[in-house]
Amino acid sequence: MDNIGLLLIYVVGFIAIFYFLAVRPQQKQRKAHEQLINSVKRGDRVVTIGGIFGTVKRVEEAVIVVEIDKGVSVRVARRAIAEIATADQKAKAAAVLDKPLEDEADEAETEATEAITGEAAEQEAVAPAGEYKPPK
């Protein structure tokens, strides 16, 4: 009988530990996310679970219309909103969006053009070893 009482204490203790370490924090997180979703309003800068930054243009029952760029709007489920962007995140996102990303695109386009026209091969053949000849 003494062993059964001790086993019962262990089982109850294990269930209590599991509840406080796993179930309760998950319930708190779910409740906080639900409050966040219910507080989303037009003009808020949000981040989706996919990592897309955008501005809320319209809030419907189960769908939110988010503008991710001028003239580009997407419909996302309310539950797909991960967070409302803070002031720091808004500033970083604005800096990234305002920063021209043409450097990478120009470089890729130049490489593609050189590969098609064969200019890269011609430049290597014309330039003597050890001498640098800048691309045109």
N, C-alpha and C positions, 0 to 999 in steps of 0.2 A: 504494500500500500504506500509505503514511503516513496518508492521509486515513481509511482504514478503521479503523486503530488508534485514531485520535483520536475517530472516531464511536463506536467501541465503548466507549471511556472515558466519553464523554458519556452513552451509554445506561445503562451500569452505574451511573454517578453519579446519574442521574435516578431509577433504580429504588431505589437506596439512600436517597435523600432522601425519596422517596414512602413507603417503608417506615417510616422513622423519624418522619415527620411525620403520617402518616395511619393506617397499619395498626397499628403498635405501640401508640399511645395508645388506639385503639379496643379492642384486645385487653385492655389493662389495665382499661379502664372496664367491659367486659363481665365480666371476672373479679371485679372489686370488686362489681358488682351481683349476681352469682351468689352470692357470699359473704354479701351483705346478705340476700338472699332466703332462703338456707339458715339464717340466724341468727334469723329472725323466730320469736317464741314468744308464747304466750298472755300477754296483759296489756300487750304493747308498743303504744305509740301510733304509728301509721303514717300516711303520706301516700300516697295512690294517685297514679297518673300523671294522673288527672283532677283532682287537687287536693283530694280529699276526705280530711278528717282522721277517724280512727276508732281504736278500740281492738280489738286482735285478741282474739276470743273462742274461736276454734277453728282449728287448723291441720291441714289434710288434705294428701294427696299433691300435688295440683295446684291446690287451692282453699284460700283463707283466708276465714273468716267474720269480718267486721269490723262492730262495732257503731258506728254513726255518731251515734246518739242513744239515749236510753233506750227500749228496746223496738223499735228499728229496726236490723236487721242486714242486711247485704248480703254476697253471696258474690262474691269477686273472684279472678281468677286470680293465682297467686303472682307471675307476671311483671309484674302491674299494680301492684305495690308499688314506689313510687319511692324512698322513704326511711323510715327509722325516725326519728321526731321527736326532736329534741334537747330538752334542758331548757328552752331559750329558746322554742322553737317550742311546746312543751307549755304553757308559761305564757301565751303569746300566744293560743293556741287556747282555753285555758280561760277567759281573759278575754273573748274574743269570744263564747264559748258562754254564759257567765254573764251577759253584758250583754243586757238586754232589747232586742229589735229592734222593739218595739211602736210607737215613734215614727213610723217610716216607714209601717207598716201602718195606724195610726190616722189619719195624714194622708191616705193614699189612700182610706180608708174614708169620712172626712169629706167629701172632695171628691166622691166618688161619691154620697153621700147628698144633698149640696147640689145636685148636678146633677139628681138624680131629683126632689127635692121643689121645686126652683126657689127655694130660700132665698137662694142667692147673687144671683139676679136681683132678688129683692125687696129685699134689703139695699142693693144699689146704687141702686135706684129711690127708696128711702126716705131714705137718707143724703144730705144736701146736699153739694155739691162742696167738697172741702177738709176735711171733717169725718170723723173716723175713728169707725166704729162697730164694736166687736169682735163677732165671731160668737158665737152663743149656745152 
